[in-house]
Amino acid sequence: MLARVRNKVLFTSKSISAYLVTYPNQHKVMTHIDPVPNGKYYKFNIVLKQPQIGGVFRCQKCILNLFGRVYLFRPDKYEHSVTRIEKGERRILSISLTL
């Protein structure tokens, strides 16, 4: 059995939340869209730790992509995924905002 994603809540409210998320070796995130019932949904992800191999974030359309480590995107509008982590782990600070 593969290790589970560790998702630590740093802050949460009605419109904004912040999480520290650790993806283990061999984990991947399938292509998906995150639906929201109302409003616009934004995610600001900062990659704190890159895996040695794999774990590449893919997004149909990013608002911002700095050096493959800082992303701002609309997960409610555009498909996104993460390739399989082949070696190491991936850790991100994920801040989401619903307007």
C-alpha positions as a Markdown table, in Angstrom:
| # | Residue | x | y | z |
|---|---|---|---|---|
| 1 | Met | 0.0 | 0.0 | 0.0 |
| 2 | Leu | 1.3 | 3.5 | -0.9 |
| 3 | Ala | 1.8 | 6.2 | 1.6 |
| 4 | Arg | -1.0 | 8.7 | 2.0 |
| 5 | Val | -0.9 | 12.4 | 1.1 |
| 6 | Arg | -0.4 | 14.5 | 4.3 |
| 7 | Asn | -2.6 | 17.6 | 4.3 |
| 8 | Lys | -2.0 | 19.9 | 7.3 |
| 9 | Val | -4.6 | 22.7 | 7.7 |
| 10 | Leu | -2.8 | 26.0 | 8.5 |
| 11 | Phe | -5.8 | 28.3 | 8.2 |
| 12 | Thr | -9.4 | 28.0 | 7.0 |
| 13 | Ser | -12.4 | 30.4 | 6.7 |
| 14 | Lys | -15.4 | 30.8 | 4.4 |
| 15 | Ser | -13.4 | 32.2 | 1.5 |
| 16 | Ile | -9.7 | 31.5 | 2.1 |
| 17 | Ser | -7.7 | 28.5 | 3.3 |
| 18 | Ala | -4.1 | 27.5 | 3.5 |
| 19 | Tyr | -2.6 | 24.0 | 3.6 |
| 20 | Leu | 0.8 | 22.4 | 3.8 |
| 21 | Val | 0.5 | 19.3 | 1.5 |
| 22 | Thr | 3.0 | 16.5 | 1.3 |
| 23 | Tyr | 2.8 | 14.0 | -1.6 |
| 24 | Pro | 4.7 | 10.8 | -1.1 |
| 25 | Asn | 6.9 | 8.8 | -3.5 |
| 26 | Gln | 4.8 | 7.1 | -6.2 |
| 27 | His | 1.8 | 9.4 | -5.8 |
| 28 | Lys | 0.2 | 11.2 | -8.7 |
| 29 | Val | -2.8 | 13.5 | -9.1 |
| 30 | Met | -5.0 | 12.6 | -12.0 |
| 31 | Thr | -6.3 | 15.2 | -14.4 |
| 32 | His | -9.3 | 17.0 | -12.9 |
| 33 | Ile | -11.2 | 20.2 | -12.3 |
| 34 | Asp | -12.3 | 21.3 | -8.8 |
| 35 | Pro | -16.0 | 22.4 | -9.1 |
| 36 | Val | -17.3 | 25.1 | -6.8 |
| 37 | Pro | -21.0 | 25.9 | -6.3 |
| 38 | Asn | -20.7 | 29.7 | -6.6 |
| 39 | Gly | -18.1 | 32.3 | -7.4 |
| 40 | Lys | -14.5 | 32.0 | -8.8 |
| 41 | Tyr | -12.0 | 29.7 | -7.2 |
| 42 | Tyr | -8.2 | 30.5 | -7.3 |
| 43 | Lys | -5.3 | 28.5 | -6.0 |
| 44 | Phe | -1.8 | 29.8 | -5.3 |
| 45 | Asn | 0.6 | 27.0 | -4.8 |
| 46 | Ile | 4.3 | 27.3 | -3.8 |
| 47 | Val | 6.4 | 24.2 | -4.2 |
| 48 | Leu | 8.6 | 24.0 | -1.1 |
| 49 | Lys | 10.2 | 20.7 | -1.9 |
| 50 | Gln | 10.5 | 19.2 | -5.4 |
| 51 | Pro | 10.9 | 15.4 | -5.8 |
| 52 | Gln | 14.2 | 14.3 | -7.4 |
| 53 | Ile | 12.2 | 12.7 | -10.3 |
| 54 | Gly | 8.7 | 13.3 | -11.4 |
| 55 | Gly | 5.9 | 15.2 | -9.6 |
| 56 | Val | 5.5 | 17.8 | -12.3 |
| 57 | Phe | 2.5 | 20.1 | -12.1 |
| 58 | Arg | 0.5 | 20.4 | -15.3 |
| 59 | Cys | -2.3 | 22.9 | -15.9 |
| 60 | Gln | -4.3 | 23.7 | -18.9 |
| 61 | Lys | -3.9 | 27.4 | -18.2 |
| 62 | Cys | -2.0 | 29.1 | -15.5 |
| 63 | Ile | -2.4 | 32.8 | -14.5 |
| 64 | Leu | 1.1 | 32.7 | -13.2 |
| 65 | Asn | 4.0 | 30.2 | -13.4 |
| 66 | Leu | 7.3 | 31.3 | -11.9 |
| 67 | Phe | 10.2 | 28.9 | -12.4 |
| 68 | Gly | 7.9 | 25.8 | -12.1 |
| 69 | Arg | 7.7 | 26.5 | -8.4 |
| 70 | Val | 5.0 | 29.2 | -7.9 |
| 71 | Tyr | 1.6 | 28.8 | -9.5 |
| 72 | Leu | -1.6 | 30.8 | -9.6 |
| 73 | Phe | -4.4 | 29.1 | -11.4 |
| 74 | Arg | -8.2 | 28.6 | -11.6 |
| 75 | Pro | -8.8 | 25.0 | -10.6 |
| 76 | Asp | -12.5 | 25.4 | -11.2 |
| 77 | Lys | -12.0 | 26.3 | -14.9 |
| 78 | Tyr | -8.9 | 24.5 | -16.1 |
| 79 | Glu | -7.8 | 20.9 | -15.9 |
| 80 | His | -4.7 | 20.2 | -13.7 |
| 81 | Ser | -2.7 | 17.3 | -12.6 |
| 82 | Val | 0.7 | 16.1 | -11.1 |
| 83 | Thr | 2.8 | 13.5 | -12.8 |
| 84 | Arg | 3.8 | 10.4 | -10.8 |
| 85 | Ile | 6.5 | 11.1 | -8.2 |
| 86 | Glu | 9.2 | 8.6 | -9.2 |
| 87 | Lys | 11.8 | 9.5 | -6.5 |
| 88 | Gly | 11.4 | 11.6 | -3.3 |
| 89 | Glu | 8.4 | 13.6 | -2.2 |
| 90 | Arg | 6.7 | 16.9 | -3.2 |
| 91 | Arg | 5.6 | 19.5 | -0.6 |
| 92 | Ile | 3.6 | 22.5 | -1.3 |
| 93 | Leu | 2.0 | 25.5 | 0.5 |
| 94 | Ser | -1.4 | 25.7 | -1.1 |
| 95 | Ile | -3.6 | 28.8 | -0.6 |
| 96 | Ser | -7.1 | 28.9 | -2.0 |
| 97 | Leu | -9.5 | 31.8 | -2.4 |
| 98 | Thr | -13.1 | 31.7 | -3.4 |
| 99 | Leu | -14.6 | 35.0 | -4.6 |
